[in-house]
Amino acid sequence: MAEVCCIVNNRPITVVSSDPESPQVLSPNVLLTHKTDNDTEYIPDLSLKDTYKAQWKQVQVLANQFWKRWKTEYLHNLQLRKKWEVESRNLCKDDIVLMIDDTLHRNQWLT
């Protein structure tokens, strides 16, 4: 059962690029664990305080990377408008829209 969960949660939820320089593919497992199959990072011997500090910094970096990709890849796919391909109505009063402000911190939205 664990293997089935792993297979299901490794499916990509964004477009898979054939470019070898593109970032890793976003999947539910990456969102849940912030790890990929090829994560083999060397961690030197540190004091407990330094270890916690390094882990906290790593989590912050990963969260920031995820937030950036979430905004640019996943949210973009949710709100595609087929401009010039398919005629669609204009936005109207009381429509729900997503506004992104790059000056806001991670996981904060305009209200």
PyMOL CGO cylinders between C-alpha atoms (Angstrom):
from pymol import cmd
from pymol.cgo import CYLINDER

trace = [
    CYLINDER, 0.00, 0.00, 0.00, 2.85, 2.39, 0.79, 0.3, 1, 1, 1, 1, 1, 1,
    CYLINDER, 2.85, 2.39, 0.79, 4.29, 1.81, -2.68, 0.3, 1, 1, 1, 1, 1, 1,
    CYLINDER, 4.29, 1.81, -2.68, 0.92, 2.63, -4.25, 0.3, 1, 1, 1, 1, 1, 1,
    CYLINDER, 0.92, 2.63, -4.25, 0.76, 5.87, -2.25, 0.3, 1, 1, 1, 1, 1, 1,
    CYLINDER, 0.76, 5.87, -2.25, 4.26, 6.74, -3.41, 0.3, 1, 1, 1, 1, 1, 1,
    CYLINDER, 4.26, 6.74, -3.41, 3.37, 6.10, -7.06, 0.3, 1, 1, 1, 1, 1, 1,
    CYLINDER, 3.37, 6.10, -7.06, 0.19, 8.16, -6.87, 0.3, 1, 1, 1, 1, 1, 1,
    CYLINDER, 0.19, 8.16, -6.87, 1.86, 11.02, -5.01, 0.3, 1, 1, 1, 1, 1, 1,
    CYLINDER, 1.86, 11.02, -5.01, 4.80, 11.17, -7.43, 0.3, 1, 1, 1, 1, 1, 1,
    CYLINDER, 4.80, 11.17, -7.43, 2.57, 12.11, -10.36, 0.3, 1, 1, 1, 1, 1, 1,
    CYLINDER, 2.57, 12.11, -10.36, 3.31, 15.58, -11.75, 0.3, 1, 1, 1, 1, 1, 1,
    CYLINDER, 3.31, 15.58, -11.75, 0.77, 18.34, -11.10, 0.3, 1, 1, 1, 1, 1, 1,
    CYLINDER, 0.77, 18.34, -11.10, 2.48, 20.83, -13.43, 0.3, 1, 1, 1, 1, 1, 1,
    CYLINDER, 2.48, 20.83, -13.43, 3.67, 20.65, -17.01, 0.3, 1, 1, 1, 1, 1, 1,
    CYLINDER, 3.67, 20.65, -17.01, 6.68, 18.36, -17.45, 0.3, 1, 1, 1, 1, 1, 1,
    CYLINDER, 6.68, 18.36, -17.45, 9.43, 20.01, -19.47, 0.3, 1, 1, 1, 1, 1, 1,
    CYLINDER, 9.43, 20.01, -19.47, 11.87, 18.15, -21.69, 0.3, 1, 1, 1, 1, 1, 1,
    CYLINDER, 11.87, 18.15, -21.69, 14.53, 20.76, -20.91, 0.3, 1, 1, 1, 1, 1, 1,
    CYLINDER, 14.53, 20.76, -20.91, 17.18, 19.23, -18.60, 0.3, 1, 1, 1, 1, 1, 1,
    CYLINDER, 17.18, 19.23, -18.60, 17.87, 22.68, -17.09, 0.3, 1, 1, 1, 1, 1, 1,
    CYLINDER, 17.87, 22.68, -17.09, 14.26, 23.17, -15.94, 0.3, 1, 1, 1, 1, 1, 1,
    CYLINDER, 14.26, 23.17, -15.94, 13.51, 22.79, -12.22, 0.3, 1, 1, 1, 1, 1, 1,
    CYLINDER, 13.51, 22.79, -12.22, 12.19, 19.57, -10.77, 0.3, 1, 1, 1, 1, 1, 1,
    CYLINDER, 12.19, 19.57, -10.77, 8.61, 18.62, -11.52, 0.3, 1, 1, 1, 1, 1, 1,
    CYLINDER, 8.61, 18.62, -11.52, 6.11, 19.63, -8.85, 0.3, 1, 1, 1, 1, 1, 1,
    CYLINDER, 6.11, 19.63, -8.85, 4.27, 16.63, -7.34, 0.3, 1, 1, 1, 1, 1, 1,
    CYLINDER, 4.27, 16.63, -7.34, 2.25, 15.96, -4.17, 0.3, 1, 1, 1, 1, 1, 1,
    CYLINDER, 2.25, 15.96, -4.17, 5.28, 14.18, -2.63, 0.3, 1, 1, 1, 1, 1, 1,
    CYLINDER, 5.28, 14.18, -2.63, 7.47, 17.21, -3.26, 0.3, 1, 1, 1, 1, 1, 1,
    CYLINDER, 7.47, 17.21, -3.26, 4.82, 19.39, -1.59, 0.3, 1, 1, 1, 1, 1, 1,
    CYLINDER, 4.82, 19.39, -1.59, 4.51, 17.07, 1.40, 0.3, 1, 1, 1, 1, 1, 1,
    CYLINDER, 4.51, 17.07, 1.40, 8.15, 16.15, 2.02, 0.3, 1, 1, 1, 1, 1, 1,
    CYLINDER, 8.15, 16.15, 2.02, 10.21, 18.73, 0.10, 0.3, 1, 1, 1, 1, 1, 1,
    CYLINDER, 10.21, 18.73, 0.10, 12.33, 15.80, -1.08, 0.3, 1, 1, 1, 1, 1, 1,
    CYLINDER, 12.33, 15.80, -1.08, 12.99, 14.21, -4.45, 0.3, 1, 1, 1, 1, 1, 1,
    CYLINDER, 12.99, 14.21, -4.45, 14.22, 10.72, -5.24, 0.3, 1, 1, 1, 1, 1, 1,
    CYLINDER, 14.22, 10.72, -5.24, 17.72, 12.02, -5.87, 0.3, 1, 1, 1, 1, 1, 1,
    CYLINDER, 17.72, 12.02, -5.87, 18.13, 14.06, -2.68, 0.3, 1, 1, 1, 1, 1, 1,
    CYLINDER, 18.13, 14.06, -2.68, 21.54, 12.98, -1.43, 0.3, 1, 1, 1, 1, 1, 1,
    CYLINDER, 21.54, 12.98, -1.43, 22.77, 16.00, 0.43, 0.3, 1, 1, 1, 1, 1, 1,
    CYLINDER, 22.77, 16.00, 0.43, 25.83, 15.77, 2.71, 0.3, 1, 1, 1, 1, 1, 1,
    CYLINDER, 25.83, 15.77, 2.71, 25.22, 17.17, 6.20, 0.3, 1, 1, 1, 1, 1, 1,
    CYLINDER, 25.22, 17.17, 6.20, 28.41, 17.84, 8.18, 0.3, 1, 1, 1, 1, 1, 1,
    CYLINDER, 28.41, 17.84, 8.18, 28.74, 17.28, 11.95, 0.3, 1, 1, 1, 1, 1, 1,
    CYLINDER, 28.74, 17.28, 11.95, 27.38, 20.35, 13.74, 0.3, 1, 1, 1, 1, 1, 1,
    CYLINDER, 27.38, 20.35, 13.74, 26.31, 21.19, 17.24, 0.3, 1, 1, 1, 1, 1, 1,
    CYLINDER, 26.31, 21.19, 17.24, 22.62, 20.68, 18.01, 0.3, 1, 1, 1, 1, 1, 1,
    CYLINDER, 22.62, 20.68, 18.01, 21.97, 24.44, 17.90, 0.3, 1, 1, 1, 1, 1, 1,
    CYLINDER, 21.97, 24.44, 17.90, 23.74, 24.77, 14.54, 0.3, 1, 1, 1, 1, 1, 1,
    CYLINDER, 23.74, 24.77, 14.54, 21.86, 21.75, 13.21, 0.3, 1, 1, 1, 1, 1, 1,
    CYLINDER, 21.86, 21.75, 13.21, 18.48, 23.25, 14.12, 0.3, 1, 1, 1, 1, 1, 1,
    CYLINDER, 18.48, 23.25, 14.12, 19.49, 26.59, 12.65, 0.3, 1, 1, 1, 1, 1, 1,
    CYLINDER, 19.49, 26.59, 12.65, 20.64, 24.96, 9.40, 0.3, 1, 1, 1, 1, 1, 1,
    CYLINDER, 20.64, 24.96, 9.40, 17.45, 22.90, 9.18, 0.3, 1, 1, 1, 1, 1, 1,
    CYLINDER, 17.45, 22.90, 9.18, 15.30, 25.99, 9.78, 0.3, 1, 1, 1, 1, 1, 1,
    CYLINDER, 15.30, 25.99, 9.78, 17.15, 27.90, 7.05, 0.3, 1, 1, 1, 1, 1, 1,
    CYLINDER, 17.15, 27.90, 7.05, 16.75, 24.96, 4.66, 0.3, 1, 1, 1, 1, 1, 1,
    CYLINDER, 16.75, 24.96, 4.66, 13.01, 24.79, 5.37, 0.3, 1, 1, 1, 1, 1, 1,
    CYLINDER, 13.01, 24.79, 5.37, 12.71, 28.53, 4.70, 0.3, 1, 1, 1, 1, 1, 1,
    CYLINDER, 12.71, 28.53, 4.70, 14.57, 28.19, 1.40, 0.3, 1, 1, 1, 1, 1, 1,
    CYLINDER, 14.57, 28.19, 1.40, 12.39, 25.25, 0.34, 0.3, 1, 1, 1, 1, 1, 1,
    CYLINDER, 12.39, 25.25, 0.34, 9.20, 27.05, 1.35, 0.3, 1, 1, 1, 1, 1, 1,
    CYLINDER, 9.20, 27.05, 1.35, 10.24, 30.14, -0.62, 0.3, 1, 1, 1, 1, 1, 1,
    CYLINDER, 10.24, 30.14, -0.62, 11.10, 28.01, -3.66, 0.3, 1, 1, 1, 1, 1, 1,
    CYLINDER, 11.10, 28.01, -3.66, 7.77, 26.24, -3.41, 0.3, 1, 1, 1, 1, 1, 1,
    CYLINDER, 7.77, 26.24, -3.41, 5.84, 29.51, -3.05, 0.3, 1, 1, 1, 1, 1, 1,
    CYLINDER, 5.84, 29.51, -3.05, 7.55, 30.99, -6.11, 0.3, 1, 1, 1, 1, 1, 1,
    CYLINDER, 7.55, 30.99, -6.11, 6.78, 27.91, -8.21, 0.3, 1, 1, 1, 1, 1, 1,
    CYLINDER, 6.78, 27.91, -8.21, 3.24, 27.68, -6.81, 0.3, 1, 1, 1, 1, 1, 1,
    CYLINDER, 3.24, 27.68, -6.81, 2.52, 31.23, -7.95, 0.3, 1, 1, 1, 1, 1, 1,
    CYLINDER, 2.52, 31.23, -7.95, 4.16, 30.95, -11.36, 0.3, 1, 1, 1, 1, 1, 1,
    CYLINDER, 4.16, 30.95, -11.36, 3.22, 27.40, -12.37, 0.3, 1, 1, 1, 1, 1, 1,
    CYLINDER, 3.22, 27.40, -12.37, 0.19, 26.06, -10.56, 0.3, 1, 1, 1, 1, 1, 1,
    CYLINDER, 0.19, 26.06, -10.56, -1.89, 29.21, -10.05, 0.3, 1, 1, 1, 1, 1, 1,
    CYLINDER, -1.89, 29.21, -10.05, -1.23, 30.25, -13.62, 0.3, 1, 1, 1, 1, 1, 1,
    CYLINDER, -1.23, 30.25, -13.62, -2.75, 26.97, -14.84, 0.3, 1, 1, 1, 1, 1, 1,
    CYLINDER, -2.75, 26.97, -14.84, -5.89, 27.58, -12.77, 0.3, 1, 1, 1, 1, 1, 1,
    CYLINDER, -5.89, 27.58, -12.77, -6.74, 30.85, -14.45, 0.3, 1, 1, 1, 1, 1, 1,
    CYLINDER, -6.74, 30.85, -14.45, -5.84, 30.43, -18.09, 0.3, 1, 1, 1, 1, 1, 1,
    CYLINDER, -5.84, 30.43, -18.09, -7.78, 32.66, -20.44, 0.3, 1, 1, 1, 1, 1, 1,
    CYLINDER, -7.78, 32.66, -20.44, -7.68, 31.64, -24.06, 0.3, 1, 1, 1, 1, 1, 1,
    CYLINDER, -7.68, 31.64, -24.06, -7.09, 35.11, -25.42, 0.3, 1, 1, 1, 1, 1, 1,
    CYLINDER, -7.09, 35.11, -25.42, -7.74, 35.37, -29.16, 0.3, 1, 1, 1, 1, 1, 1,
    CYLINDER, -7.74, 35.37, -29.16, -8.54, 31.68, -29.41, 0.3, 1, 1, 1, 1, 1, 1,
    CYLINDER, -8.54, 31.68, -29.41, -11.94, 31.42, -27.77, 0.3, 1, 1, 1, 1, 1, 1,
    CYLINDER, -11.94, 31.42, -27.77, -14.33, 34.27, -27.19, 0.3, 1, 1, 1, 1, 1, 1,
    CYLINDER, -14.33, 34.27, -27.19, -15.08, 34.69, -23.50, 0.3, 1, 1, 1, 1, 1, 1,
    CYLINDER, -15.08, 34.69, -23.50, -16.95, 37.25, -21.48, 0.3, 1, 1, 1, 1, 1, 1,
    CYLINDER, -16.95, 37.25, -21.48, -15.18, 40.12, -19.78, 0.3, 1, 1, 1, 1, 1, 1,
    CYLINDER, -15.18, 40.12, -19.78, -14.79, 40.27, -16.04, 0.3, 1, 1, 1, 1, 1, 1,
    CYLINDER, -14.79, 40.27, -16.04, -17.80, 41.71, -14.25, 0.3, 1, 1, 1, 1, 1, 1,
    CYLINDER, -17.80, 41.71, -14.25, -18.61, 43.06, -10.83, 0.3, 1, 1, 1, 1, 1, 1,
    CYLINDER, -18.61, 43.06, -10.83, -18.67, 40.30, -8.16, 0.3, 1, 1, 1, 1, 1, 1,
    CYLINDER, -18.67, 40.30, -8.16, -16.45, 37.95, -10.21, 0.3, 1, 1, 1, 1, 1, 1,
    CYLINDER, -16.45, 37.95, -10.21, -13.82, 36.20, -8.14, 0.3, 1, 1, 1, 1, 1, 1,
    CYLINDER, -13.82, 36.20, -8.14, -10.28, 37.04, -9.20, 0.3, 1, 1, 1, 1, 1, 1,
    CYLINDER, -10.28, 37.04, -9.20, -6.85, 36.17, -7.87, 0.3, 1, 1, 1, 1, 1, 1,
    CYLINDER, -6.85, 36.17, -7.87, -4.54, 39.13, -7.40, 0.3, 1, 1, 1, 1, 1, 1,
    CYLINDER, -4.54, 39.13, -7.40, -0.88, 38.48, -6.74, 0.3, 1, 1, 1, 1, 1, 1,
    CYLINDER, -0.88, 38.48, -6.74, 1.29, 41.11, -5.09, 0.3, 1, 1, 1, 1, 1, 1,
    CYLINDER, 1.29, 41.11, -5.09, 5.00, 40.28, -5.11, 0.3, 1, 1, 1, 1, 1, 1,
    CYLINDER, 5.00, 40.28, -5.11, 5.60, 42.56, -2.12, 0.3, 1, 1, 1, 1, 1, 1,
    CYLINDER, 5.60, 42.56, -2.12, 3.52, 40.34, 0.19, 0.3, 1, 1, 1, 1, 1, 1,
    CYLINDER, 3.52, 40.34, 0.19, 5.15, 37.57, 2.19, 0.3, 1, 1, 1, 1, 1, 1,
    CYLINDER, 5.15, 37.57, 2.19, 4.77, 33.92, 1.35, 0.3, 1, 1, 1, 1, 1, 1,
    CYLINDER, 4.77, 33.92, 1.35, 1.20, 32.60, 1.72, 0.3, 1, 1, 1, 1, 1, 1,
    CYLINDER, 1.20, 32.60, 1.72, -0.35, 36.05, 2.09, 0.3, 1, 1, 1, 1, 1, 1,
    CYLINDER, -0.35, 36.05, 2.09, -3.04, 37.24, -0.30, 0.3, 1, 1, 1, 1, 1, 1,
    CYLINDER, -3.04, 37.24, -0.30, -4.70, 40.54, -1.04, 0.3, 1, 1, 1, 1, 1, 1,
    CYLINDER, -4.70, 40.54, -1.04, -8.11, 40.74, 0.60, 0.3, 1, 1, 1, 1, 1, 1,
]
cmd.load_cgo(trace, "trace")
